[in-house]
Amino acid sequence: MDPNLYNIGLTVAAAFFMLSFIFASYRIVVGPNSIDRLLGLDGTVSMIQCAMATYICWTLDTTVSNAMIVIALLGFISSVSVARFRKRDGA
């Protein structure tokens, strides 16, 4: 594969991650209730993982794979804890 084409594809992917991160951040800040904020946080966690995978593809450096596992576990634990201890909004 042509290295220039490969770099262009990864640059486009990184730009889409940045755009979707902005949208998810907006949902976290403006979300009308806690479930919307939780969905924004879950989306942000998954985007961080995908961005790290893109970084691995770009640099061929796999040292961040352990960080990806930790981020996945923290995202799972935070989602379960919010779902478990959530009270109704406005009540």
C-alpha positions as MATLAB code, in Angstrom:
seq = 'MDPNLYNIGLTVAAAFFMLSFIFASYRIVVGPNSIDRLLGLDGTVSMIQCAMATYICWTLDTTVSNAMIVIALLGFISSVSVARFRKRDGA';
ca = [
       0.000    0.000    0.000;
       1.165    3.491   -0.768;
       2.396    5.178    2.458;
       0.919    8.527    1.431;
      -2.517    6.993    0.941;
      -2.197    5.205    4.284;
      -1.311    8.463    6.068;
      -4.171   10.310    4.381;
      -6.620    7.623    5.511;
      -5.371    7.795    9.097;
      -5.535   11.602    9.028;
      -9.150   11.481    7.880;
      -9.945    8.973   10.634;
      -8.303   11.225   13.231;
     -10.308   14.212   11.966;
     -13.557   12.243   12.297;
     -12.591   11.218   15.832;
     -12.001   14.856   16.718;
     -15.355   15.914   15.267;
     -17.236   13.137   17.058;
     -15.405   13.968   20.299;
     -16.702   17.539   20.024;
     -20.263   16.259   19.551;
     -19.970   13.877   22.508;
     -18.513   16.628   24.697;
     -21.478   18.802   23.809;
     -23.809   15.975   24.858;
     -21.964   15.600   28.174;
     -22.176   19.314   28.962;
     -25.697   20.066   27.674;
     -27.411   16.699   28.183;
     -30.817   17.239   29.747;
     -30.496   14.291   32.138;
     -27.931   11.912   33.579;
     -28.547    9.153   31.021;
     -27.663   11.516   28.166;
     -24.486   12.448   30.000;
     -23.686    8.772   30.564;
     -24.161    8.030   26.868;
     -21.863   10.923   26.004;
     -19.267    9.589   28.426;
     -19.518    6.070   26.984;
     -19.113    7.486   23.501;
     -16.083    9.469   24.631;
     -14.487    6.378   26.183;
     -14.995    4.370   23.010;
     -13.647    7.230   20.881;
     -10.531    7.413   23.045;
     -10.013    3.684   22.515;
     -10.472    4.025   18.762;
      -8.117    7.004   18.688;
      -5.505    4.939   20.518;
      -5.964    2.132   17.985;
      -5.471    4.685   15.202;
      -2.303    5.827   16.965;
      -1.096    2.221   17.042;
      -1.730    1.925   13.298;
       0.007    5.233   12.612;
       3.177    4.648   14.647;
       3.280    0.833   14.778;
       3.916    1.205   18.518;
       1.847   -1.177   20.652;
       2.837    0.155   24.072;
      -0.530    1.900   24.495;
      -2.495   -1.351   24.207;
      -2.394   -1.800   28.000;
      -3.805    1.703   28.414;
      -6.626    0.751   26.042;
      -7.532   -2.167   28.312;
      -7.505    0.049   31.405;
      -9.697    2.665   29.710;
     -12.158   -0.037   28.628;
     -12.406   -1.389   32.169;
     -12.854    2.071   33.676;
     -15.556    2.895   31.138;
     -17.386   -0.330   31.934;
     -17.162    0.194   35.687;
     -18.356    3.791   35.428;
     -21.339    2.810   33.275;
     -22.366    0.011   35.614;
     -21.994    2.181   38.716;
     -24.055    5.029   37.269;
     -26.735    2.597   36.095;
     -26.799    0.882   39.483;
     -26.973    3.956   41.701;
     -28.904    6.330   39.456;
     -31.921    8.114   40.861;
     -34.627    9.693   38.757;
     -33.834   13.185   37.528;
     -35.958   15.849   39.151;
     -37.263   13.546   41.881;
];
